[in-house]
Amino acid sequence: MQTEELLQTVLASLDEGKAVDVKVIDVRGKTSIADYMIVASGTSDRHVKSLGSRVVEDAKDRGVQPLGVEGERDGEWVLVDLADIIVHVMLPRVREFYQLEKFWQGDYTPVVRAASA
């Protein structure tokens, strides 16, 4: 399956599962780990887990075996590694804390604190 086809499959999975605020970030040229990062929110830990499971099942149905899935037990942040596409589904507060969109889009300025004397 081509990356663009898989991208459309993942986006359809998230849409059907009622994911909130879905963002696709093109990371080609920024990293060699993937071509796209998808960041989406779920409304509860159960919803986050369900969205992650839906992405995994729909990818498998299309012949793509995920390289890894993390965070399914807790449900605050589920990561699905589909090789060329990495999917992050998070609770809104977790998403706000980590600000992956800003980091990967180049708008991220880390807070640097001076060491205590």
C-alpha positions as semicolon CSV with decimal commas, in nm:
position;residue;x (nm);y (nm);z (nm)
1;M;0,000;0,000;0,000
2;Q;0,127;0,344;-0,090
3;T;0,180;0,600;0,185
4;E;-0,089;0,833;0,049
5;E;-0,344;0,549;0,047
6;L;-0,254;0,457;0,404
7;L;-0,284;0,822;0,504
8;Q;-0,639;0,831;0,365
9;T;-0,722;0,506;0,548
10;V;-0,599;0,647;0,879
11;L;-0,785;0,974;0,831
12;A;-1,106;0,784;0,748
13;S;-1,060;0,570;1,062
14;L;-1,021;0,877;1,279
15;D;-1,316;1,050;1,114
16;E;-1,543;0,747;1,157
17;G;-1,437;0,723;1,520
18;K;-1,523;1,091;1,578
19;A;-1,166;1,202;1,658
20;V;-1,134;1,569;1,748
21;D;-0,897;1,827;1,595
22;V;-0,710;1,594;1,356
23;K;-0,386;1,742;1,221
24;V;-0,160;1,595;0,953
25;I;0,201;1,709;0,971
26;D;0,432;1,646;0,676
27;V;0,768;1,561;0,836
28;R;0,950;1,462;0,516
29;G;1,280;1,644;0,517
30;K;1,265;1,694;0,895
31;T;1,320;1,333;1,004
32;S;1,380;0,993;0,853
33;I;1,147;0,810;1,094
34;A;0,827;0,884;0,900
35;D;0,672;1,088;0,622
36;Y;0,368;1,202;0,821
37;M;0,268;1,251;1,182
38;I;-0,101;1,258;1,259
39;V;-0,212;1,411;1,587
40;A;-0,572;1,377;1,706
41;S;-0,766;1,403;2,028
42;G;-1,018;1,178;2,195
43;T;-1,275;1,298;2,446
44;S;-1,198;1,038;2,714
45;D;-0,942;0,764;2,783
46;R;-1,190;0,510;2,645
47;H;-1,232;0,717;2,327
48;V;-0,852;0,749;2,284
49;K;-0,811;0,371;2,318
50;S;-1,097;0,309;2,077
51;L;-0,950;0,542;1,814
52;G;-0,610;0,375;1,843
53;S;-0,767;0,031;1,806
54;R;-0,971;0,145;1,506
55;V;-0,657;0,275;1,330
56;V;-0,475;-0,054;1,397
57;E;-0,765;-0,270;1,274
58;D;-0,826;-0,062;0,961
59;A;-0,455;-0,067;0,875
60;K;-0,445;-0,447;0,920
61;D;-0,755;-0,482;0,703
62;R;-0,560;-0,302;0,430
63;G;-0,259;-0,532;0,471
64;V;-0,045;-0,302;0,686
65;Q;0,088;-0,450;1,010
66;P;0,176;-0,177;1,264
67;L;0,538;-0,178;1,376
68;G;0,425;-0,094;1,728
69;V;0,143;0,036;1,943
70;E;0,201;0,209;2,276
71;G;-0,025;0,347;2,548
72;E;-0,335;0,135;2,492
73;R;-0,358;0,034;2,857
74;D;-0,376;0,385;3,005
75;G;-0,552;0,561;2,719
76;E;-0,412;0,907;2,776
77;W;-0,191;0,885;2,467
78;V;-0,192;0,604;2,212
79;L;0,084;0,594;1,952
80;V;0,047;0,375;1,642
81;D;0,361;0,331;1,432
82;L;0,269;0,248;1,074
83;A;0,627;0,301;0,944
84;D;0,572;0,597;0,708
85;I;0,292;0,734;0,926
86;I;0,297;0,777;1,302
87;V;-0,040;0,836;1,465
88;H;-0,074;1,007;1,804
89;V;-0,417;1,003;1,969
90;M;-0,426;1,194;2,297
91;L;-0,647;1,343;2,559
92;P;-0,663;1,722;2,505
93;R;-0,468;1,803;2,823
94;V;-0,187;1,565;2,722
95;R;-0,182;1,710;2,372
96;E;-0,159;2,063;2,510
97;F;0,126;1,965;2,742
98;Y;0,345;1,802;2,475
99;Q;0,257;2,037;2,186
100;L;0,371;1,794;1,915
101;E;0,226;2,006;1,637
102;K;0,439;2,304;1,733
103;F;0,747;2,087;1,772
104;W;0,719;1,919;1,432
105;Q;0,603;2,229;1,248
106;G;0,900;2,429;1,376
107;D;0,700;2,669;1,595
108;Y;0,822;2,518;1,921
109;T;1,045;2,717;2,154
110;P;1,156;2,507;2,448
111;V;1,158;2,665;2,792
112;V;1,513;2,677;2,923
113;R;1,553;2,728;3,295
114;A;1,876;2,843;3,450
115;A;2,033;2,610;3,701
116;S;1,986;2,706;4,065
117;A;2,287;2,840;4,243
